Structure formats: C-alpha cells, structure tokens
Amino acid sequence: MFILLLGAPGSGKGTQGKILAERMGLPKITTGDILRAAVQAGSDLGREAKKFMDEGKLVPDSVVLGLIKTELDKPEAKEGAIFDGFPRTAAQAQLVDQTLGERGQRLSHVLLFDVPEEELIRRMRARAAQERRSDDTPEAIKTRLQVYQRDTAPLVAHYAQRGVMHRVPGAGTIEDIATEIKRLIGR
Ligand code: AMP
C-alpha cells in the first residue's frame, strides 16, 4: 500500500507519518531527511541542495527527480511505502504516478494535512527553538509557506479527482490525529 502525506511545512506530516509507518510496517520515504543527510555528509547532492534548502526554496526537479526514482526503485519500497515530503511539484507527481503505474501499482490514499497558517508558523518557530534547523529562520519559513502554496498546493486538485484523498484535521493531540487517520484509511 502506498500512502502519500501532503501538507504545508509544519502540518504534522513527519510526526504522523512516523506513527503510521510503524503501525503499518511500511517504510517511510522522506526527501527532506535524505537531503539533510546529504548536506551533513557533504556529498555532491548535499552541496547542490544546501543553498535552496537554507533559503526555503525547493531543490530543483533536475536534482530531486533522480533521488525520488532511486528511492522508489529500492527493494524495500516495491510493495508499499509512505511518501513524506514528495511529490512537491507537478513533475514529481508525474514521476511517482508513472513509476507506480509501470509496476501496476497506484497510490491507495493521499492524506491532506489541513492546518491554518498561523498554527503552521507557531509550530515551525517552536521547532526552530528545539532543532535549530537552518531553514526554520523567519525568512525561510515565509518562503517555504509561499512555495507550498505556489508549487505544491495545486497537487491537491490533481489527487482530489481520483477519490483517494482524505482531509486530516490539524487540530487535536498527536494521538487524536493518529486515531483519525486510522479511521480515514480504514486500518
Ligand atoms: P521538509 O523537511 O520536507 O520541509 O524539506 C526541507 C527542505 O528540503 C525543503 O524546504 C526543500 O528545500 C527540500 N526538499 C525536501 N523535499 C523536497 C522535494 N520533494 N522537492 C524539492 N525540495 C525538497
């Protein structure tokens, strides 16, 4: 089963994705984590990605499409996975559709994390104090929210047409939201 987590930065995708992945025994593929690890390691990928990440911009598709393809082709992701942080652009969505389609697979569920902007900003600021991520600065937070609206929010319409999308409410405790997700996907 392939499940896509869609939502703005700070909407809780990472937290809920971790719970869901453990509960369902599925791998979680998180492009943000992979890119941050590449930056830490100082690899070619990390060097290319860092500037965009620090500014809160998307790493270009020319870099990310290859990364996504590699992840989807890994043996552990052949039967199912949770996608966290991608697709974020139309080209990425097309690659995911095409790769799964060629294997006779499709997304089973798209979970849309619906959180008001003031709450997103509050959460990202709280996280900045804890994790010291280089892209949780006020300017980068603003850019990331704008980029979400411009490049990623249009994917909502793309997936809504397929009847596999569920809206996950942002309000509530972590446990409440996890329970709601369980109800929405029926397992
Ligand atoms: P995240 O942890 O998902 O908020 O990602 C942190 C940053 O990594 C983003 O602001 C982007 O710069 C980059 N990033 C993560 N995933 C993607 C993606 N699918 N496409 C482009 N850039 C990405």
Boltz pocket constraint, residues with backbone or C-beta under 6 A from the ligand:
constraints:
  - pocket:
      binder: B
      contacts: [[A, 9], [A, 31], [A, 32], [A, 33], [A, 35], [A, 49], [A, 52], [A, 53], [A, 54], [A, 56], [A, 57], [A, 58], [A, 59], [A, 60], [A, 64], [A, 84], [A, 85], [A, 86], [A, 87], [A, 88], [A, 92], [A, 135], [A, 144]]
      max_distance: 6.0
